[in-house]
Each structure stands twice: as C-alpha cells, then as structure tokens.
Amino acid sequence: MSVHPTPSGWSEVSFEDRMALVDFRLSSRAHITVDGDACRGCTTKACVTACPANLFVPVSDGSIVFNYEQCFECGTCYLVCDESGAITWTYPDGGHGVVFHKS
C-alpha cells in the first residue's frame, strides 16, 4: 500500500489501495435498481456525480445505467435523486454486500 504524508499529518491513501480493502459479496438480487425511463426526465443527473464509486453512467438516450456489484451501500444516490421512483434502494440479502477489511 502506498501512503503519502500530507501537511495535516494524515496519510494520503490512493483510491486503488482503498479498494483493495473492500470485498463485495454479490447477491443474485440487486439491492439497488434504477428505472432508466424515469431518469430521462432528470435534468441534474445528481446520482452520476454523487456516487463515490462512480457506478452511475448516463447514456445517450437520457437514461442511466447502474452497476450494483461494487456499490458501497452508502445510499447517497437514493438521497440525491430528484425523480420519484427512479431509484429503489434496499439492504443486500443477508451475508451479501460490502465488507471492509483491515489493512
């Protein structure tokens, strides 16, 4: 793991190194679903910019494609979404989802 000191004294850790500490236990059921048709009316596409894992991708027809497999389960997308019913968020099935490891 590459660690770089910062002026504040905290060490800077790269995104890649942070991701190496995460395990995604996939369920066959997506815990977040996105209704791409509902996204077409959205003018902000806030989920695209707010998602810390960059899992929302706008497509040319105005809809959104979402990949739940590397989701941190933070719920940010659900909170910033302006289109009613566009995002459905639930917890992953038991034993599935994101697991953080100690370095």
N, C-alpha and C positions, 0 to 999 in steps of 0.2 A: 504494500500500500504506500503510495507516495503522499507525504504530508509536507506542507509548506507553511512556515510560520508567517503570521500576519502582524501588522503593527499593534493590533489589540491583544496579541499574545495567544489568541486561539489559532489552532492549526487549520489550514485550508485543506479539505479533502475533495478530490475530484469526484464528479458525478459517477464515473465508471467504478471508482473504488467504493462509493456508497452502494451502488447497485450490486456489487459483489457480496454485500452483506445481507441481501434480500433473497428469500426463496418464495416463489409463487406456487402454491399448491392448488392446481387447477381443478375446478369442478366442471362437470359437463353442462351445468346450468350457469349462464352468465348472471352475475349479481347486479349488473347494470345493463340496461337495454336503452337504446336510443332510437327514437322514431324519426328517421331521416326526413320523412314527409313533413312532420311538424317543424323541423329545423329550417325548412325552406323560407318560412316567413320571418325568421330571426334576422335582425339587422346587425346585432353585435357579435354573434358567434363567441360569446364570453367563455364558453366551455373550452374552446380551442386555445385561448391564451391563458386561462386559469389552471388548466390541468398540469400538475407538477411533473407528470410522467409523459406529457405530450402524446396522449393516446387518442385525441380527437383530431380528425383530419377533414377539412372542408373539401367537397368535390364540386366539380364544375356546374352541376345542376342545382346547387344551393343546399343540398343535403349534407349530412355529416356521417362519416364512417368512424366507428369506435371499436377499439380492440381491448377487451377486458382482461386479457391474460396477464398483463403486467401492471394492473391497477393497484395503487397504494391504499384504496378504500378510504380515502380522506373525506369524500362527499362534497368536495369543492364544486364539481360540475353540477351537482344537484342544487346547490345553494345559489350559484350564479346564473342558472338557466332562466331565461325570460319567457320561454314558450311553454305554456301549460301542457303537461303530458308528454313533452319531448324526451325527458329522461326519467326512467324508472330505476330507483336505487333501493336495493335490499342488501342485507348482510349475506356473505357467501354461506353455502351449506356448511354444517359442522365439519371441522377438520380440514377445511379448504380456505384459501385466501392467502394473504401476505403474511410472511413470518420473517422477523428481523433477527439476525444472528449477531453475536458479539464478535468483535474483531480479534 
